[in-house]
Amino acid sequence: MDTRGFPTNLPEFQRVFPNDDACAKYLEKMRWPDGFTCPKCNELGEPYRFATRSSVVLRCRKCKVNTSLTSGTVMQSTHTPLSTWFWGAYLITTQTPGQSALQFQRQLGLSRYETAFQILHKLRAGMVRPERDCIGGEYPVEVDETFIGGVHNKTVVVGAIEVRLRKDAEHRAAKYQQQHAGGIPLKKLVYAGRIRLRVVTGRSAHELVTFVNQNVAKGSIVRTDAAHSYHSLPGFYYIHEPLKIAGDPEKAEGHLPMIHLLFSNLKTWILGTHHGAIAEKHLQSYLNEFTFRFNRRFYPMTAFNSVLGIAARTTAPTYDELYSGEWAHAA
């Protein structure tokens, strides 16, 4: 199968990936698009394939070293069938609201909740590209913070979002002027580009400016409120556009419309799909999933290829890292 293609519906997915062998062939093609190359001796050529062993094990004909298709991936050392991982990747990337672990367990027919939880978190580990680009550049970026959680256990999340001009902005502006008096709301002319989200321990200048430095391209226009924490941004080669909002919803809507809409959608997703029940230590992994899904929302069916392609270059979190949540913060 051409790895650039992807099943566009459920029956086609079943036809393309009917069993573990089909999944193994696909994974092999993704890992070695130019043919199998031995990780030990770099020999390029057709490997020996065992007739009586799992299809995920390949043996180099030159140095006789065995290689597992899942080694160095989030599926490494798994006892779960490849077809289950593929179904999981399909469900988590093509269903707009995503999947809770309980839904995941039921749909895949898994006997244990723990298995569903682990597979979901390991797939989320494959959703973050270590070499991903900074956002912004030619597009202005809105940055703000919000609180996630209940009354007594709120967590601070900082976010950034590109503000992109619609291709039909002039037409929209002209139409709006004909129908309404006064100025044209910014959100009528723009749409949301790429996003970044991070859990932070507070709203200090160090944490917020570090977040901007690590996620927004130098030279970008950065729009924030007038919080003192952002005052040093010009010194880091950003064009800073702060505005004192002071709780005024009209000012917030005019200056930071996209980031507030993003936070609203994020909270709706957490409440709707996960019923608000996300432990603070795992929140970053869910933010990673939301970011992955949001940034690929115009191409939902290609997200499956993307997450498995990333997973093939991602080391799975250890058991301790998985349950402590440390892996998500290091990503």
Protein Blocks (a to p, Z undefined) as FASTA:
>chain_A
ZZkbccfbfklmmmmmmbfklmmmmmmmmmmmnopadfklopacdddddfkbcfkbccdf
klopacdfkgoiakgoiabdfklmmmmmmmmmmmmnlpafklmmmmnopabfklmmmmmm
mmmmmmpcfkbcceejjlccddddddeddfklcccddddddddddfklmmmmmmmmmmpg
cjddfklmgccddddddddfbjcfklmmmmmmmmpcghiacdddfbfklmmmmmnopacd
dddfklpaklmmmmmmmlmmmmmmmmmmmmmmnnopacfklmmmmmmmmmmmmmmmmmmm
lmmmmmmmmmmmcccddfklmmnommmmmZZ
